[in-house]
Amino acid sequence: MYRFNKTSMTMPMSFPSMGTAPFFKVTVFEQEHFQGKNMEFTSECCNINNCGLDNIRSIRVESGAWVGFEHHSFQGQQFILERGEYPSWDAFSGSLAYHTERLISLRPIYCASHQSSHMKIFERENFQGRCTELGDDYPSLQAMGWLKPEVGSMHVQCGAFVCYEYPGYRGQQYIMECEKHSGDYQHWRNWGSHCQTPKIQSIRRIRH
């Protein structure tokens, strides 16, 4: 469901059954610092242009964890959006300069958890090579003994994680969820990277 605050108009949208999942709510704004046209969402939106907005430049996440995408239909670069305020582009872009500052679609992350989160990372594609189990936040994989800047494949056993291109939770972001691909990410293409040798150097849990 979304609410277009500019005109106080509400329109229904279909969204998946949330079961015992928490309530989700986010307000997005066309301009930075929560200015301009704004709209509330409680479920996914595959194209904000169809809702009367040109772009998203600031965000308030009131409930749940969300992921935003550079293009419509949940494609392109990903941006983790957890509860809080994002007054400008660099507040949610991972401190990385983008050639195009654009966020066109977004959806809730249903399997984010307050409790345990577990995943395995593998050195090579198709779950081959060295394997390490993760269940915490890791600002530097190298500091914990993972010497390569790349990860070949991953399996999320429960919960959800966000992986970053650089140490300290910086750079391009990749959202890994237990429900997506059944938690299996056999190849870097599965997590939305367009780089032939995508770097992953820090990982943290996503929590509601």
N, C-alpha and C positions, 0 to 999 in steps of 0.2 A: 504494500500500500504506500502511496505517496501523497503528500499534501503540499500544494503550491501556495506558499504563504503570500505571494505577491497579490493574489486575487482572492484569497480565502476559499479556493476551490479545491474539493477533494475528488479523487478519482480512484476506483479500485484497481488493484493489480493482483494477479494470481501469484502465490508463492508456495514453496514446498512446506509440507507438514513439519513442524518443528518438534513434535513430540514433547519431550521434557526439556528442550533447549530453552535458553532464556529469551526474553523479549529483546528485539533489536530495534534501534532507532538512531538515525543519523540525520543531521541537517546540513545541506550543502549550499554554498553561496557562489555566485558568479564572479564576485570580486574579492580581493584580499581583505583581511580584517573584518570579515562577516558583513560585508556590504553588498548591495545590489540585490537582484532577484535571488530568492532562496526557496528551497523545497525540502520537505521531510520525507524520509523513506523508512519503512519498516520491513522491506524485503528487497530483493534484487531489482536492479534496473539495467537493462542491456544497452540502453542508449539514452543519455540524458538530453540529447538534442530533440528526441521525440517528446520530451516533457516540457519543452520551452526554454531550456537553458543552453547556452553556447559552450560553456566550459565550467569547470569547478576550480576555484582558486583559494577557497578556505572552507573548513569543515569543522563541525561540532559532532562528535560521537557521544551520544547520551547513554547508549546501552549496547552491549555486545561488541564483538570484534568484526571488522569488515576488511575487505580487500578491494582496492580501486584499480582500474586498468586504463592504460593509455588510449586504447581504441574501444569501439563498440563491441558487443558480444563477448566481453571478457577476454580480449586479446591484447597483446603488447606488454609493455613494462608494467610491473605490479607494484602496488603501494599498500603497505600494511597500515590499517587505521584502527587503533585501539581507543578505548574510552578517553576522552579529553578534547582539547581544542587545538586546531591547526590553523593559525591565522594567515599563513602564507604558504606558497608552494614549497619552499625549502624545509618547512616543518614536517612534511610527510614524504619528501622525495629522497631521503637517505643521504642528504648532503652531497648530492651529485648534480653537476650542471648538465641539464638536458638540452638538446638542440630544439626540442619542441615541448613546451610545458602544457601538457594536456591530460585530463582525466575525464573519460567519457562514459565509462560503465563501472558499476560497483555491485557487490553482493556480500551477504553475511558469511562468516566462517562458522559453520554449525558445530564442528567437532572441537573447537577450542575448549580448554578445560581449566577448572580451578584446581584440579587434582593432578594425578600423575600424567606425564607425557613422555613417550619413549620413541626413539627412532634408531635405525642403524644406517651408517654411511659406509660406502664401499669405494675402494680405490679405483675400480674399473667398471665399465658398463656391465649390465646384466648380472649385477650382484657378485662380481668376481673380484679377487684380490683381497687385500687387507680390509678388515671390517672392524669398526668401532661402534659401540653402543653409546647413545647419548640420552640423558634424561634431565638435563639442566640447561643453564645459559652459558654460552662459551664465547666471550668477546674476542678470543683468538684461538683458532684451531691449532695453529702452529705451537702456541704456548702449552697446549695439552698433549703435544707429541705428534700431531698430524702434519707432516713436513711438506706435503704437496699443496700447492695453492688451489688444486682442483679436487672435485669429488665426482666419481664416475657414475654412481647410482645410489639410491636411497630407498629405505623401506620405513614408513611411519607406522608404528604398531598401535599407538593411541595418541590422541591429542592433535595438535598442530604446531608447526614451527615456521619461523621466517629465517631464511638463509641470506647472507649478505656477501657482496662481492669483496669487501675489504674488512680488515679487523676493526673492532670497535663499532660494529653495526652500521657500517657506511657503504655507500654505493648501491648498485642495483639489488633489488629485492626479489626473492622467490618464495612463494607461500607453499608449504608442504602440509598436506592434510591426510588424516587417516581414511577419510571417506572418498577422496578423489583418487581415481585409479586403484581403489582398494588399498591405498597406502603405498603402492609400488611405483617407483620412479626409476625405470630401467635405463633411461638415457636422458641426457641433458635436455633433449627436445621435450620430454614429458613435463618438465617444470617451467617451460615457457622461455628458455634462453634462446637467443638468436646468435650467440657467439659460438664459434666452433670449439673453443677451449674456455668455457665459462669458469670463472674463479668463484670459489666459495671459501671465505676465510673467517667467518664468524656466524654463529647460529644461536637463536634464542627461542624459547617457548612463547606461544601465543596464548594468552589467558583472558577469560571474560572478567 
